[in-house]
Amino acid sequence: MVNPSKSRRMFLAGLLVATCASLVPATETGLRDRPNVLFIAVDDLACTLGCYGDLVAKTPNIDRLAAEGTCFQRAYNQLPLCNPTRASVMTGRRPDEIKVYDLDRHFRDELPDVVTLPQAFQAAGYFAARVGKIYHYNVPASIGTDGFDDPPSWNRTVNPKGRDKIDEALVFNAEPHRKISGALSWLAADGEDEEQTDGIIASEAIEIMREKRDLPFFLGVGFFRPHTPYVAPKKYFEMYPLESLRLPYAPPGDRDDIPTAAFAHNCPVPNYGLDHQTLLQATQAYYACVSFVDAQVGRLLDAVEELGLAEETIVVFWSDHGYHLGEHDGVWQKRTLFEQGARAPLIVRVPGQKSQGECRRIVEFVDIYPTLTDLAQIPSPSGLAGRSLLPLIENRRADWDGYAVTQVLRPADARLSEPVMGCSLRTARYRFTEWGEGKHGVELYDHQSDPNEFHNLAVQPDAAARAVIDRLRPLLRSKASGKTPTVPVNPDRL
């Protein structure tokens, strides 16, 4: 039997041998002694990808990456809202540690000296750059600016601005009382991919890879779509005829056993009260953006090959959180602790890896940071909340006792008398959720028999369900207290 630690060392050694001709400093010879990292983030992308079993999505490039790397089928974000989840990924800390729950707070307000993921790579001699949205932007108004960025994380930042911003007046808004950034809104755009912000992002990222091809780099590439407004060239809309689309199924009375707090405050009314045809158009627009982003990812992957970097570049692909397209009788967008909101794509491709394809173990987004520092063999700061996924990259069927914790904060409103923190635990079989430590509701779903979370076993639980709840509650509270935050929170930005 092979010693696991020895196997791991052999894997890393093989990676490094494959990525350089000589293990001497890059500054002396122009050759690297560590792999590059191409760090691709996509905004508001659900598991609406062919490689995640979506039968509608046309995503050949991301599917190719998934087949060549490790496609984590059960990866979960820590808080399904842009700023908190990105801050969590980039610091490797949970929301309750960095105290980021809304769109306005910066993680350095709580942890001013925290070492971010790209900072760890800078300390190891890497060039770190960002093109587009890695930390939070206030999209789309701030396209072309740094947004809510973290300057110490980067040696260079590039903030493209395309015709999607210029053509905002042409965007159709199905909910005129909301800003287009938060409403179901879309535009089948004129022009070519390269005129859109995300097309420019891909082009700028390719130029940086070309410029830095002889030095180790950490390159963050952040695409804005499919975040609202759903804007993509017309050809992508044409890939999804309206007559081919359907809204998600929900059984009669699906909402009857779901706590009020489980539904996001920005989507309290099923389907926003919109008609069936408008919802199909929104679905079409979302999938059009998914295929548009897939094409830009394809350009990046092709460039890695053409520049001769494939054997020395780790590629990471992730979305900041999941997304709803009408599940549970009309839930849309993010901010939920259902499977669709908590689960999100995560793919890692490592040069020379032997175990490829789907991995169905439960992993968390806080695992991304220690995984990349482990793969690159650079130091990690102490206190990271996650653990390296290297054992699963080496063997996607390896034993793994994983579980995931996701949380979200609700503001006090006409539905809730006080702010309510929701916390959810996902194990291989169950999802257990508490709202306000149970005061505002409890949910338990058995994914073995109920993968769509239609039947809440915590309502009038039998003895078996009570036993599961008693077992999972302390595990959940060990990672997320469920208490209302004492730090400043903007209720309008949750």
Secondary structure as UniProt FT lines:
FT   HELIX           4..19
FT   HELIX           26..29
FT   STRAND          36..42
FT   TURN            43..44
FT   HELIX           50..52
FT   HELIX           60..68
FT   STRAND          70..76
FT   HELIX           82..91
FT   HELIX           95..98
FT   HELIX           107..109
FT   TURN            112..113
FT   HELIX           117..123
FT   TURN            124..125
FT   STRAND          127..132
FT   TURN            139..144
FT   HELIX           151..153
FT   STRAND          156..158
FT   HELIX           163..166
FT   HELIX           168..170
FT   STRAND          172..173
FT   TURN            176..177
FT   TURN            180..182
FT   STRAND          185..189
FT   HELIX           193..195
FT   HELIX           197..211
FT   TURN            212..214
FT   STRAND          217..223
FT   TURN            225..226
FT   STRAND          230..233
FT   HELIX           234..237
FT   TURN            238..239
FT   HELIX           242..244
FT   TURN            252..253
FT   HELIX           254..257
FT   HELIX           260..262
FT   TURN            265..266
FT   HELIX           270..273
FT   HELIX           276..306
FT   TURN            307..308
FT   HELIX           310..312
FT   STRAND          313..319
FT   STRAND          324..326
FT   HELIX           327..330
FT   STRAND          331..333
FT   HELIX           339..342
FT   STRAND          346..349
FT   TURN            351..352
FT   STRAND          357..364
FT   HELIX           365..367
FT   HELIX           368..376
FT   TURN            382..383
FT   HELIX           390..394
FT   TURN            396..397
FT   STRAND          404..410
FT   STRAND          420..426
FT   STRAND          430..435
FT   TURN            436..440
FT   STRAND          442..446
FT   TURN            447..449
FT   TURN            451..452
FT   TURN            457..458
FT   HELIX           463..477
FT   TURN            478..479
FT   HELIX           491..493
//
